[in-house]
Each structure stands twice: as C-alpha cells, then as structure tokens.
C-alpha cells in the first residue's frame, strides 16, 4: 500500500527520464567525439536520427504501460506475456544496466573536480595502466551514499532532489546557448567546422549506433508508474518530451562548445583540453566556469539519483514475484524497500574501486541489457496487439528490427559500437552468474 504523499504529478516522469538521459557524456563528447572526429553537421544529423529511433521504440513502451501499470516496467511486461524465464533474463540484464550507470556517474564527479584543478595525490594502485586515487574513490562513495540516504528517506524526497538538479542542469545549458548564440565570434567559430568537415554517412551511423546509450533513461519512467497519477496521455507526452529535451540539450552543449572553440583550436589541443569549459571561460571568465560546473554537477547527480530510483524499482518488482529474494522487499516506515536500497548502494560503492577505466568495460557490457529490454518490449507489444485486435503491428515489427540492429552493432566486428574483449568477458561472467542465480531462485520458489 502506497502512502498518498508519494503520489506525484506525471511531470515527475519528465524530470526522472531527462536526468537519466543527460550525464557527464553530454559535456565531454563534443570534444572527444562529436566535433573532432564525427563533424558538427554529421553529429547533429546522427543525434536527430537517434532520437527519432528511440522515440519510435518508446511508443511500444507507452502502449504496454497502459495495459500493465504496475512497478517493474520491462520486467513486468515480459513476465505477464512470456513467463518467468524470459522475465528473469530481461530483469537480470536491465538491472545490471541501471546499476552500472550509478557508479559511472559517481566516478565522473572526480573528473569534474580534476577539470577545475583539484587533483588527487594519494595513489592506491593502477588498473589497465590507469592510476586509481583515494580521493577519487572517496568523492564517488560520498555521492552514492548521499543518494542512498535520500532514497531511504522516501521516494518523495528523491523526486524533489531530482527536480532541483534538473532545473540546475537545464538552466545552465540554456543560459550558455542563448547568450552565446548572438555573437559574431560564435558564428565565425561555428563556420570553421562547416568549412573543414563534410557530410559522411559512416560518421552519422556511428552516432546512430550510440543512440541506445545516448538516450538510455527514457524508459525509466515506466518504473515509477505506481508513484504517479496514472494518466496514459500525459505519461506518454512527458516521456516523449524527455527524449526531445534530451536531444536539445545534447545539441545545445554541442553548439555552445563550437561557439567558443574554433575547429583549428580543437584540432591542435591535447587530451587534457575540455572544450566546453574553455568555450564558456573564454566568454564569461570565472563566472562561466562556475555556472558550467553547476550544470555538470546537476547532470551527474541527477543521473545517480535517477538510476538509484529505477534500479530499486526493478529489483523490488523481481522480489515481489520471487525471482529476487522475497525478504528483500521489506519496507521501512517511509514505505521504502530499505534492504534493496542498501543493496543497490553497496553494489554501487564497490564498483568505483575498479577505477574509471575498469568500470567503463563493465558499463559497455551493460549496454546489452538496455537493448535486450528494447527487444523484449517490441516483441511483447507485437504479441499483445495481435491478441487484442488480430492485426499485425508494423510499428512493433519496425521496433524489433531497430532493436535487432542495435544488438547486432554490439557484436559485429566492424561496428563502431562493438564490445571490447574485457566487456565480452564481463558479459560472459554476468550471464553465467545469472544462470546460477535463476536456478537457485526457481528451486526456492518450488520449495
């Protein structure tokens, strides 16, 4: 039974999804990938196509959500239509995908601190030739623990925090984009990319291949359906709105970075050069640096908080149906499954010890979970539409095709998104653990 105080406006879905879509990557991809390698115009086209494809997939999510408005999202859809085995596969990989993004965002906070001259000094060990520092781990753990405490105090407080962080993020990005757009130097710098780069289908497809990762989080809204007033039309509107807003924020950051740093300057820079920071610093000085830091902080911490909420929801749904230990669903006086929240917090605190580089291999592997969920939702939507109306849904067929293409791109040797060997090893280990865990769960369920 939910407390009435936890019931939120459907707008909460917008804030949750947007916070999960936009993270650290939105501010570093412009200078690591978009502008120097892909090209400005190619990146804009790729981001647009990616948003459209994800929006098409989201339609099937909304269709199923209207029929199964309970906690669990993709896991619950799969359980209702395809049974426990497929539901476990979906939930196992989806929970991994959500869970890994929490420490990924947490380990981005030290990177933000490094960019402003706060360098760590206590070196502990190295992983894959990358040094791991005590100060970086400590900062990451503080961020995770703060999110854990907030979520233990009640979902209402977690949602309030999420909204405040999104206001910080959106306000910062829109300020820079709007104020820098009407400047002659901005136009000159922007044209330097158009003059030096050409259209390339291969480059556009690189961004399209990354779309599931760039827009991961749009599906988080289905996990909190029992915490918001169930208005299918508004829920659909705010979910699609979050995808559009996420696309616009990617574009705004890309453009204001190009406004302040010419193509020639970017090409001559080294790996320590953060173009977005240098761009706003050149226009606004220290004030611009502070405002950008606040916006990036909002992006990172809203991702930590948002995925903390949704990971807890998926695992809670799995415990309700006895696939995750049923004892884990015990709630505290704030109506929160505190054991699951603590489990998510503990798991998120372990991963930063692998270092940012080691964690990236695990996160790359977890992208499989996102696309597995896409594929299951598309297949289930097709089945439900056929059962209800006896018609072949070409939208669902298209979504199955899109999801299959995304999935293939993770394993095709020449794909820009192909998984690296460490990620494939991690995927194999996680899959083996899943087989053992599922066998144990089924045995206990029979008992």
Secondary structure, DSSP 8 states (H G I E B T S, - for coil): ---GGG-B-THHHHHHHHHHH-STHHHHHIIIIIIIII-HHHHHHHHHHHHHHHHHHHHHHHHHHHH--STTTHHHHHHHHH-HHHHHHHHHHHHHHHHHHHHHHHHHHHHHHHHTT-----EEEEETTEEEEHHHHHHHHHHHHHHHHHHHT-HHHHHHHHHHHHHHHHHHHHHHHHHHHS-HHHHHHHHHHHHH----HHHHHHHHHTHHHHTTTGGGGGGGGGGB---HHHHHHHHHHHHHHHHHHHHHHHHHHHHHS-HHHHHH--TT--HHHHHHHHHHTHHHHHHHHHHHHHHHHHHHHHHHHHHHHHHHHHHHTTSS-GGGG---TTS--HHHHHHHHHHHHHHGGGHHHHHHHHHHHHHHHHHHHHHHHHHHHHHHHHHHH----HHHHHHHHHHHHHHHHTT-TT-TT---HHHHHHHHHHHHHHHHHHHHHHHHHH-
